[in-house]
């Protein structure tokens, strides 16, 4: 084997390893989502809004789907997802496919089994376990437990002398001082669950009036996270 081919193969291997470890795995506390039989799937309360790209729900019959981009269940629903039996601890050896192919037209085969959900666009891997999956005659309910983002720790909240949140505490809006360009942000509660997102410019207001009174982390795509208090 010549040297150029060896270098090429090593490069491919390193890129593959980097891709594997650049993936985001949600390893935070589990949360339970339930859509009861007969519930209105168009309401937010009956949709598991995991990220801005994936909201899982189920209509009065058939399977689950992503209501962000789908009006109903149409394989390969849920859109922008892929699934595999197993756990995120074994992610490198799992084979992912659509939801229906993974359970082989038998959703009940997933009940009480370890499954990994991959949000494709977000590149997030989530441990998930279905608890119930009723038939259409019973109103097409379902429930599952899934992992959440890791909780924010003190070390995740940086003190940055160039960026400031004001007013802090706040009861209706916050603004950021010190941004040189508009930046995408995500608001996390202390369990690490995303509760808001957007793009903010220096001095622009972010509405937090609807958030419960608590401590939050405001994380920018650049990696910096600032703390603010809603009261």
C-alpha positions in Angstrom: 0.0 0.0 0.0 1.5 3.3 -1.0 2.0 6.3 1.3 -0.8 8.4 -0.3 -3.4 5.7 0.2 -2.3 5.2 3.8 -2.6 9.0 4.5 -6.0 9.0 2.8 -7.3 6.1 4.9 -6.0 7.7 8.1 -7.7 10.9 7.2 -11.0 9.2 6.6 -10.7 7.3 10.0 -10.0 10.6 11.9 -12.9 12.3 10.2 -15.2 9.4 11.2 -14.0 9.5 14.8 -14.5 13.3 14.9 -18.0 13.0 13.5 -18.9 10.3 16.1 -17.7 12.4 19.0 -19.2 15.7 17.7 -22.7 14.3 18.1 -24.8 15.5 21.0 -26.1 12.9 23.4 -28.8 14.0 25.9 -27.9 12.3 29.2 -29.9 14.5 31.6 -32.8 13.4 33.9 -35.6 11.6 32.2 -38.9 13.3 31.5 -42.3 11.6 30.7 -44.5 12.6 27.9 -48.1 11.4 27.6 -50.7 12.0 24.9 -53.9 10.5 26.3 -56.4 8.7 24.0 -58.8 11.1 22.3 -56.7 14.2 23.1 -56.5 17.0 20.5 -53.1 16.5 18.9 -53.0 20.0 17.5 -52.6 21.5 21.0 -49.2 22.2 22.4 -50.0 20.2 25.6 -50.3 17.0 23.5 -47.1 17.5 21.5 -43.6 16.6 22.8 -41.8 19.7 21.6 -38.3 18.2 21.9 -36.5 20.9 19.8 -37.7 23.6 17.4 -37.4 21.0 14.6 -39.2 18.0 16.2 -42.6 18.0 17.9 -43.8 14.4 18.4 -47.6 13.7 18.6 -50.2 11.2 17.3 -53.6 11.8 15.7 -56.8 9.7 16.4 -55.3 6.7 14.7 -52.1 5.3 13.2 -48.5 6.2 14.3 -46.6 9.1 15.7 -45.4 11.9 13.5 -43.6 15.2 13.6 -46.2 18.0 13.5 -43.6 20.6 12.7 -43.5 19.4 9.1 -46.2 16.7 8.9 -50.0 17.0 9.1 -50.4 13.4 9.9 -48.7 10.0 10.1 -47.2 9.1 6.7 -44.2 6.8 6.7 -41.3 7.5 7.1 -42.9 9.5 10.0 -41.9 11.0 12.2 -40.0 13.2 9.8 -36.4 14.3 10.6 -35.9 11.3 13.0 -34.4 7.9 12.9 -34.5 5.1 15.5 -32.7 2.0 16.8 -33.1 -0.5 19.6 -30.3 0.0 22.2 -28.9 2.8 24.3 -26.8 5.8 23.6 -24.0 4.0 25.5 -23.7 1.7 22.4 -24.3 4.4 19.8 -21.3 3.4 17.7 -22.7 -0.1 17.0 -26.4 0.8 16.5 -28.2 0.6 13.1 -30.7 3.4 12.6 -33.8 3.3 10.4 -37.3 4.8 10.3 -39.6 4.4 13.2 -41.9 1.9 11.4 -39.1 -0.2 10.0 -37.4 -0.3 13.4 -40.4 -1.7 15.2 -41.4 -3.9 12.2 -45.0 -2.6 12.0 -45.5 -3.5 15.7 -45.2 -0.4 17.8 -46.0 -2.4 20.9 -42.6 -4.2 20.4 -41.0 -0.9 21.7 -42.8 -0.9 25.0 -40.4 -1.2 27.9 -37.5 -1.6 25.5 -34.4 0.6 25.3 -34.6 2.7 22.1 -32.5 5.5 20.8 -34.1 8.4 18.9 -31.8 10.4 16.6 -33.0 14.0 15.8 -31.3 14.2 12.4 -31.2 18.0 11.8 -30.3 18.8 15.4 -27.9 15.7 15.5 -29.1 14.9 19.0 -29.3 11.3 20.3 -31.9 10.6 23.0 -32.6 7.5 25.1 -36.3 6.7 25.0 -38.6 4.0 26.3 -42.2 3.7 25.3 -44.5 3.0 28.2 -47.9 2.7 26.4 -49.2 2.7 22.8 -53.0 2.2 22.5 -54.9 1.3 19.4 -57.0 3.7 17.5 -60.2 2.4 19.0 -58.9 3.5 22.4 -58.2 7.0 21.1 -54.6 6.5 19.9 -52.8 7.5 23.1 -49.1 6.9 23.8 -46.5 7.7 26.4 -42.8 7.4 26.8 -39.8 8.4 29.0 -36.9 10.1 27.4 -33.6 11.7 28.4 -33.1 15.4 28.5 -30.1 17.7 28.0 -27.5 17.4 30.9 -28.3 19.9 33.7 -26.4 23.1 33.7 -23.7 23.1 36.3 -21.9 26.1 37.9 -18.9 25.7 35.6 -21.2 25.9 32.5 -22.2 29.5 33.5 -19.3 31.7 32.6 -18.5 35.1 34.1 -17.7 37.2 31.0 -16.7 40.8 31.7 -17.7 41.7 28.1 -21.3 40.5 28.2 -24.0 41.5 30.6 -27.6 40.5 31.1 -29.9 43.4 32.1 -32.1 43.9 34.0 -31.2 40.9 36.1 -33.4 39.8 37.9 -36.2 40.6 35.4 -39.9 39.9 35.3 -40.7 40.7 31.6 -37.6 41.0 29.4 -33.9 40.9 29.3 -31.3 42.4 27.0 -27.6 41.6 26.4 -24.9 44.2 26.4 -21.6 43.6 24.7 -22.5 41.6 21.6 -20.6 42.7 18.5 -22.8 40.8 16.1 -26.3 39.2 16.4 -26.0 35.7 17.9 -28.3 32.7 18.1 -29.2 31.7 21.7 -31.0 29.1 23.7 -32.5 29.5 27.1 -32.2 26.5 29.5 -33.7 25.9 32.9 -31.5 24.4 35.6 -32.5 20.9 34.5 -30.9 21.6 31.2 -34.2 21.7 29.3 -34.4 24.2 26.5 -37.3 26.6 27.1 -36.7 29.3 24.5 -34.4 30.2 21.6 -33.9 32.9 18.9 -31.3 35.4 17.6 -30.5 38.5 19.6 -28.5 41.6 18.8 -26.7 44.0 21.2 -29.4 45.7 23.4 -32.3 43.9 21.8 -35.0 42.7 24.2 -35.7 39.0 24.8 -39.2 38.3 26.1 -39.1 36.1 29.3 -42.5 37.1 30.7 -44.0 33.7 30.2 -41.2 31.8 31.9 -41.8 30.5 35.5 -39.9 32.3 38.2 -36.5 30.6 38.4 -32.8 30.7 37.5 -31.9 30.2 33.8 -28.9 29.9 31.6 -28.7 31.9 28.3 -26.4 30.0 26.0 -25.0 31.4 22.8 -23.9 29.4 19.8 -20.4 30.7 20.5 -20.4 28.6 23.7 -20.8 31.3 26.3 -23.6 30.9 28.9 -24.8 33.7 31.1 -27.1 33.4 34.1 -30.3 35.4 34.7 -33.1 35.3 37.2 -36.8 35.5 36.3 -39.0 36.8 39.1 
